[in-house]
Amino acid sequence: MRLLARAHQMPVRLAVGAFVLNSGLSKLQGLDEAADEIHGTAKTAYPFLDSQDPRDFTRNLGRAEVALGTVLLVPLVPSLVAGAALTAFSAGLTGLYLRLPGTRQEGGLRPSPQGIPLAKDTWLVGIGASLVLEELARSRAERRGRK
């Protein structure tokens, strides 16, 4: 596994990392005001979250976003690792889009006006998957070249 991010991967890692880091810091700073709303949205899509305390859930979500944003921003973290983390996290966010009522137009995947802010998380899945797939393909090509 390559230990440094490739130069051409850094613009997307920096853009996404800064966005995710900011989101996490915002959750941690506005914990009291936002906890009930954030938790309410999450438990609607994922009912198993109902038993969690809203403040604890939002604090943990904010911490996870800060950690993920940092992983993406630090070029010493391999893109395979950063991409896998982004893909996993954003898949959960995309689940909100797919599960929450009113986020999609009737009978399809196209977002409703209310769903557009959540639909953007599908881009994060694509970015994370692209980082992972590029690193796996390069690793495979390098192994073939050594034979």
MIMI-671014 format. One record per residue: residue number from 1; y, x, z of N, C-alpha, C in turn; residue in three letters. Coordinates in nm, 2 decimals. Layout:
% residues N
(NUM, (Y, X, Z), (Y, X, Z), (Y, X, Z), Ala)
...
% end
This chain:
% residues 147
(1, (-0.12, 0.08, 0.00), (0.00, 0.00, 0.00), (0.12, 0.09, 0.00), Met)
(2, (0.22, 0.06, -0.08), (0.34, 0.13, -0.10), (0.43, 0.11, 0.03), Arg)
(3, (0.48, 0.22, 0.08), (0.56, 0.21, 0.21), (0.70, 0.17, 0.19), Leu)
(4, (0.76, 0.19, 0.07), (0.90, 0.15, 0.05), (0.91, 0.04, -0.05), Leu)
(5, (1.00, -0.05, -0.04), (1.03, -0.15, -0.14), (1.07, -0.08, -0.27), Ala)
(6, (1.04, -0.14, -0.38), (1.08, -0.08, -0.51), (1.23, -0.12, -0.53), Arg)
(7, (1.31, -0.04, -0.59), (1.45, -0.06, -0.61), (1.48, -0.19, -0.67), Ala)
(8, (1.40, -0.23, -0.77), (1.43, -0.36, -0.84), (1.40, -0.48, -0.76), His)
(9, (1.33, -0.46, -0.65), (1.29, -0.57, -0.56), (1.40, -0.60, -0.46), Gln)
(10, (1.48, -0.50, -0.43), (1.58, -0.50, -0.32), (1.69, -0.61, -0.34), Met)
(11, (1.74, -0.64, -0.46), (1.84, -0.74, -0.47), (1.79, -0.88, -0.42), Pro)
(12, (1.67, -0.91, -0.46), (1.62, -1.04, -0.42), (1.58, -1.04, -0.27), Val)
(13, (1.53, -0.93, -0.23), (1.50, -0.92, -0.08), (1.62, -0.93, 0.00), Arg)
(14, (1.73, -0.86, -0.04), (1.86, -0.86, 0.03), (1.92, -1.01, 0.03), Leu)
(15, (1.92, -1.07, -0.08), (1.98, -1.20, -0.09), (1.90, -1.30, 0.00), Ala)
(16, (1.77, -1.31, -0.02), (1.69, -1.40, 0.06), (1.69, -1.36, 0.21), Val)
(17, (1.68, -1.23, 0.24), (1.68, -1.19, 0.37), (1.80, -1.22, 0.45), Gly)
(18, (1.92, -1.20, 0.38), (2.05, -1.24, 0.45), (2.05, -1.39, 0.47), Ala)
(19, (2.01, -1.47, 0.38), (2.01, -1.61, 0.39), (1.92, -1.66, 0.51), Phe)
(20, (1.80, -1.60, 0.51), (1.71, -1.64, 0.62), (1.75, -1.59, 0.76), Val)
(21, (1.80, -1.47, 0.76), (1.85, -1.42, 0.89), (1.97, -1.50, 0.94), Leu)
(22, (2.06, -1.54, 0.85), (2.17, -1.62, 0.89), (2.13, -1.76, 0.94), Asn)
(23, (2.03, -1.82, 0.88), (1.97, -1.94, 0.92), (1.92, -1.93, 1.06), Ser)
(24, (1.84, -1.83, 1.09), (1.78, -1.81, 1.22), (1.89, -1.79, 1.33), Gly)
(25, (1.99, -1.70, 1.30), (2.10, -1.68, 1.39), (2.17, -1.81, 1.42), Leu)
(26, (2.19, -1.89, 1.32), (2.27, -2.01, 1.34), (2.19, -2.11, 1.43), Ser)
(27, (2.06, -2.11, 1.41), (1.97, -2.20, 1.50), (1.98, -2.15, 1.65), Lys)
(28, (1.98, -2.02, 1.66), (1.98, -1.96, 1.80), (2.12, -1.98, 1.87), Leu)
(29, (2.22, -1.98, 1.79), (2.36, -1.99, 1.84), (2.39, -2.14, 1.87), Gln)
(30, (2.34, -2.23, 1.79), (2.37, -2.37, 1.81), (2.25, -2.45, 1.87), Gly)
(31, (2.17, -2.38, 1.95), (2.05, -2.43, 2.00), (2.06, -2.57, 2.07), Leu)
(32, (2.16, -2.59, 2.16), (2.17, -2.71, 2.23), (2.21, -2.83, 2.14), Asp)
(33, (2.29, -2.80, 2.04), (2.34, -2.91, 1.95), (2.24, -2.95, 1.85), Glu)
(34, (2.16, -2.85, 1.80), (2.07, -2.88, 1.69), (1.93, -2.90, 1.72), Ala)
(35, (1.88, -2.87, 1.84), (1.74, -2.87, 1.87), (1.67, -3.01, 1.85), Ala)
(36, (1.74, -3.12, 1.89), (1.67, -3.25, 1.87), (1.66, -3.29, 1.73), Asp)
(37, (1.76, -3.26, 1.65), (1.76, -3.29, 1.51), (1.66, -3.21, 1.43), Glu)
(38, (1.66, -3.08, 1.45), (1.56, -2.99, 1.39), (1.42, -3.02, 1.42), Ile)
(39, (1.40, -3.04, 1.55), (1.26, -3.08, 1.60), (1.22, -3.22, 1.54), His)
(40, (1.31, -3.31, 1.54), (1.28, -3.44, 1.49), (1.24, -3.44, 1.35), Gly)
(41, (1.31, -3.36, 1.27), (1.27, -3.35, 1.12), (1.13, -3.29, 1.11), Thr)
(42, (1.11, -3.18, 1.19), (0.98, -3.11, 1.18), (0.87, -3.19, 1.22), Ala)
(43, (0.88, -3.27, 1.33), (0.77, -3.35, 1.38), (0.74, -3.47, 1.29), Lys)
(44, (0.84, -3.51, 1.21), (0.82, -3.62, 1.12), (0.72, -3.57, 1.01), Thr)
(45, (0.74, -3.45, 0.96), (0.66, -3.39, 0.86), (0.53, -3.34, 0.92), Ala)
(46, (0.53, -3.29, 1.04), (0.42, -3.22, 1.10), (0.40, -3.29, 1.24), Tyr)
(47, (0.33, -3.40, 1.25), (0.32, -3.47, 1.38), (0.26, -3.39, 1.49), Pro)
(48, (0.19, -3.29, 1.47), (0.13, -3.21, 1.58), (0.24, -3.14, 1.66), Phe)
(49, (0.36, -3.13, 1.60), (0.47, -3.06, 1.67), (0.54, -3.15, 1.77), Leu)
(50, (0.50, -3.28, 1.78), (0.56, -3.38, 1.87), (0.55, -3.33, 2.01), Asp)
(51, (0.45, -3.26, 2.05), (0.43, -3.23, 2.19), (0.52, -3.11, 2.23), Ser)
(52, (0.58, -3.04, 2.14), (0.66, -2.92, 2.17), (0.80, -2.97, 2.22), Gln)
(53, (0.85, -2.89, 2.31), (0.99, -2.92, 2.36), (1.08, -2.88, 2.24), Asp)
(54, (1.18, -2.97, 2.21), (1.27, -2.94, 2.10), (1.35, -2.81, 2.11), Pro)
(55, (1.39, -2.77, 2.23), (1.46, -2.64, 2.25), (1.37, -2.53, 2.22), Arg)
(56, (1.25, -2.53, 2.28), (1.15, -2.42, 2.26), (1.12, -2.41, 2.11), Asp)
(57, (1.09, -2.53, 2.04), (1.06, -2.52, 1.90), (1.17, -2.46, 1.82), Phe)
(58, (1.29, -2.50, 1.84), (1.41, -2.45, 1.77), (1.43, -2.31, 1.80), Thr)
(59, (1.42, -2.27, 1.92), (1.43, -2.12, 1.96), (1.33, -2.04, 1.88), Arg)
(60, (1.20, -2.09, 1.88), (1.09, -2.01, 1.82), (1.11, -2.01, 1.66), Asn)
(61, (1.16, -2.12, 1.61), (1.19, -2.12, 1.47), (1.30, -2.03, 1.43), Leu)
(62, (1.41, -2.03, 1.51), (1.52, -1.93, 1.49), (1.47, -1.79, 1.50), Gly)
(63, (1.39, -1.76, 1.60), (1.34, -1.62, 1.61), (1.25, -1.58, 1.49), Arg)
(64, (1.17, -1.68, 1.45), (1.09, -1.65, 1.33), (1.17, -1.62, 1.21), Ala)
(65, (1.28, -1.69, 1.19), (1.37, -1.67, 1.08), (1.44, -1.54, 1.09), Glu)
(66, (1.48, -1.50, 1.21), (1.55, -1.37, 1.23), (1.45, -1.26, 1.20), Val)
(67, (1.33, -1.27, 1.24), (1.22, -1.17, 1.22), (1.20, -1.16, 1.07), Ala)
(68, (1.18, -1.27, 1.00), (1.15, -1.27, 0.86), (1.27, -1.22, 0.78), Leu)
(69, (1.39, -1.26, 0.81), (1.51, -1.20, 0.75), (1.52, -1.05, 0.76), Gly)
(70, (1.49, -1.00, 0.88), (1.49, -0.86, 0.90), (1.38, -0.79, 0.82), Thr)
(71, (1.26, -0.84, 0.82), (1.15, -0.78, 0.74), (1.20, -0.77, 0.59), Val)
(72, (1.26, -0.87, 0.54), (1.30, -0.87, 0.40), (1.42, -0.77, 0.38), Leu)
(73, (1.51, -0.75, 0.47), (1.62, -0.67, 0.46), (1.59, -0.52, 0.47), Leu)
(74, (1.48, -0.49, 0.54), (1.45, -0.35, 0.57), (1.36, -0.29, 0.46), Val)
(75, (1.40, -0.20, 0.38), (1.33, -0.15, 0.27), (1.20, -0.07, 0.31), Pro)
(76, (1.19, -0.03, 0.44), (1.07, 0.04, 0.48), (0.95, -0.06, 0.50), Leu)
(77, (0.98, -0.19, 0.50), (0.87, -0.28, 0.51), (0.81, -0.30, 0.37), Val)
(78, (0.68, -0.28, 0.35), (0.63, -0.30, 0.21), (0.65, -0.44, 0.16), Pro)
(79, (0.68, -0.45, 0.03), (0.70, -0.58, -0.03), (0.58, -0.67, -0.03), Ser)
(80, (0.47, -0.61, -0.02), (0.35, -0.69, -0.01), (0.35, -0.77, 0.12), Leu)
(81, (0.39, -0.70, 0.23), (0.40, -0.76, 0.36), (0.51, -0.86, 0.37), Val)
(82, (0.63, -0.82, 0.32), (0.75, -0.91, 0.32), (0.73, -1.03, 0.24), Ala)
(83, (0.66, -1.01, 0.12), (0.64, -1.12, 0.03), (0.54, -1.22, 0.09), Gly)
(84, (0.43, -1.17, 0.15), (0.33, -1.26, 0.22), (0.40, -1.34, 0.33), Ala)
(85, (0.48, -1.27, 0.41), (0.55, -1.34, 0.52), (0.64, -1.45, 0.47), Ala)
(86, (0.72, -1.42, 0.36), (0.81, -1.52, 0.30), (0.73, -1.63, 0.24), Leu)
(87, (0.62, -1.60, 0.17), (0.54, -1.71, 0.11), (0.49, -1.80, 0.22), Thr)
(88, (0.43, -1.75, 0.33), (0.37, -1.83, 0.43), (0.48, -1.92, 0.50), Ala)
(89, (0.59, -1.86, 0.53), (0.70, -1.93, 0.60), (0.76, -2.04, 0.51), Phe)
(90, (0.79, -2.01, 0.39), (0.85, -2.10, 0.30), (0.75, -2.21, 0.25), Ser)
(91, (0.62, -2.18, 0.26), (0.53, -2.29, 0.23), (0.54, -2.40, 0.33), Ala)
(92, (0.56, -2.36, 0.46), (0.58, -2.46, 0.56), (0.71, -2.54, 0.54), Gly)
(93, (0.81, -2.48, 0.49), (0.94, -2.54, 0.46), (0.92, -2.64, 0.34), Leu)
(94, (0.85, -2.59, 0.24), (0.82, -2.68, 0.13), (0.74, -2.80, 0.17), Thr)
(95, (0.66, -2.79, 0.27), (0.58, -2.90, 0.32), (0.68, -3.01, 0.37), Gly)
(96, (0.79, -2.97, 0.43), (0.89, -3.07, 0.47), (0.94, -3.15, 0.36), Leu)
(97, (0.97, -3.08, 0.25), (1.01, -3.15, 0.13), (0.91, -3.25, 0.08), Tyr)
(98, (0.78, -3.21, 0.08), (0.68, -3.29, 0.02), (0.64, -3.41, 0.12), Leu)
(99, (0.66, -3.39, 0.25), (0.62, -3.49, 0.34), (0.72, -3.59, 0.39), Arg)
(100, (0.85, -3.54, 0.39), (0.95, -3.63, 0.45), (0.99, -3.74, 0.35), Leu)
(101, (1.00, -3.86, 0.41), (1.03, -3.98, 0.32), (1.18, -3.96, 0.27), Pro)
(102, (1.19, -4.00, 0.14), (1.33, -4.01, 0.08), (1.37, -3.87, 0.02), Gly)
(103, (1.29, -3.77, 0.03), (1.33, -3.64, -0.03), (1.30, -3.63, -0.18), Thr)
(104, (1.21, -3.72, -0.23), (1.17, -3.71, -0.37), (1.19, -3.84, -0.44), Arg)
(105, (1.21, -3.83, -0.57), (1.23, -3.96, -0.64), (1.09, -4.02, -0.65), Gln)
(106, (1.09, -4.15, -0.66), (0.97, -4.23, -0.66), (0.87, -4.19, -0.77), Glu)
(107, (0.75, -4.16, -0.73), (0.64, -4.13, -0.82), (0.64, -3.99, -0.87), Gly)
(108, (0.71, -3.90, -0.81), (0.71, -3.76, -0.87), (0.75, -3.66, -0.77), Gly)
(109, (0.77, -3.54, -0.82), (0.82, -3.43, -0.74), (0.97, -3.40, -0.75), Leu)
(110, (1.03, -3.46, -0.84), (1.18, -3.44, -0.86), (1.25, -3.48, -0.73), Arg)
(111, (1.35, -3.40, -0.69), (1.41, -3.43, -0.56), (1.51, -3.54, -0.58), Pro)
(112, (1.52, -3.62, -0.47), (1.63, -3.72, -0.46), (1.76, -3.64, -0.42), Ser)
(113, (1.87, -3.70, -0.42), (1.99, -3.63, -0.37), (1.97, -3.58, -0.23), Pro)
(114, (1.91, -3.66, -0.14), (1.89, -3.61, -0.01), (1.78, -3.50, 0.00), Gln)
(115, (1.70, -3.49, -0.10), (1.59, -3.38, -0.10), (1.63, -3.25, -0.16), Gly)
(116, (1.74, -3.24, -0.22), (1.78, -3.12, -0.29), (1.79, -3.00, -0.19), Ile)
(117, (1.85, -3.02, -0.07), (1.86, -2.90, 0.02), (1.72, -2.85, 0.06), Pro)
(118, (1.62, -2.94, 0.07), (1.49, -2.90, 0.10), (1.41, -2.85, -0.02), Leu)
(119, (1.44, -2.90, -0.14), (1.37, -2.86, -0.26), (1.39, -2.71, -0.29), Ala)
(120, (1.51, -2.66, -0.24), (1.54, -2.52, -0.27), (1.43, -2.42, -0.21), Lys)
(121, (1.36, -2.47, -0.11), (1.26, -2.38, -0.04), (1.15, -2.35, -0.13), Asp)
(122, (1.13, -2.43, -0.24), (1.02, -2.39, -0.34), (1.06, -2.26, -0.41), Thr)
(123, (1.19, -2.23, -0.42), (1.22, -2.10, -0.48), (1.18, -1.99, -0.39), Trp)
(124, (1.19, -2.01, -0.26), (1.14, -1.90, -0.17), (0.99, -1.88, -0.18), Leu)
(125, (0.92, -1.98, -0.20), (0.77, -1.97, -0.23), (0.75, -1.88, -0.35), Val)
(126, (0.82, -1.91, -0.46), (0.81, -1.84, -0.58), (0.85, -1.69, -0.57), Gly)
(127, (0.96, -1.67, -0.49), (1.00, -1.53, -0.47), (0.90, -1.45, -0.39), Ile)
(128, (0.85, -1.51, -0.28), (0.75, -1.44, -0.20), (0.62, -1.42, -0.28), Gly)
(129, (0.57, -1.52, -0.35), (0.45, -1.50, -0.43), (0.47, -1.39, -0.54), Ala)
(130, (0.59, -1.39, -0.60), (0.62, -1.28, -0.70), (0.61, -1.14, -0.64), Ser)
(131, (0.67, -1.12, -0.52), (0.66, -0.99, -0.45), (0.51, -0.95, -0.43), Leu)
(132, (0.44, -1.05, -0.38), (0.29, -1.02, -0.35), (0.22, -0.99, -0.47), Val)
(133, (0.23, -1.07, -0.58), (0.16, -1.06, -0.70), (0.19, -0.93, -0.77), Leu)
(134, (0.32, -0.89, -0.77), (0.36, -0.76, -0.83), (0.29, -0.64, -0.76), Glu)
(135, (0.30, -0.65, -0.63), (0.24, -0.54, -0.55), (0.08, -0.53, -0.57), Glu)
(136, (0.02, -0.64, -0.58), (-0.13, -0.65, -0.60), (-0.16, -0.60, -0.74), Leu)
(137, (-0.08, -0.64, -0.84), (-0.11, -0.59, -0.98), (-0.09, -0.44, -0.99), Ala)
(138, (0.02, -0.39, -0.93), (0.05, -0.25, -0.94), (-0.06, -0.17, -0.87), Arg)
(139, (-0.10, -0.22, -0.75), (-0.21, -0.15, -0.68), (-0.34, -0.14, -0.76), Ser)
(140, (-0.37, -0.25, -0.82), (-0.49, -0.26, -0.91), (-0.48, -0.16, -1.03), Arg)
(141, (-0.36, -0.16, -1.09), (-0.34, -0.07, -1.20), (-0.35, 0.07, -1.16), Ala)
(142, (-0.30, 0.10, -1.04), (-0.30, 0.24, -0.99), (-0.45, 0.28, -0.96), Glu)
(143, (-0.52, 0.19, -0.91), (-0.67, 0.22, -0.88), (-0.74, 0.24, -1.01), Arg)
(144, (-0.71, 0.17, -1.11), (-0.78, 0.18, -1.24), (-0.74, 0.32, -1.30), Arg)
(145, (-0.62, 0.36, -1.29), (-0.57, 0.48, -1.35), (-0.63, 0.61, -1.28), Gly)
(146, (-0.68, 0.59, -1.16), (-0.74, 0.71, -1.09), (-0.89, 0.73, -1.12), Arg)
(147, (-0.94, 0.63, -1.18), (-1.09, 0.64, -1.21), (-1.11, 0.72, -1.33), Lys)
% end
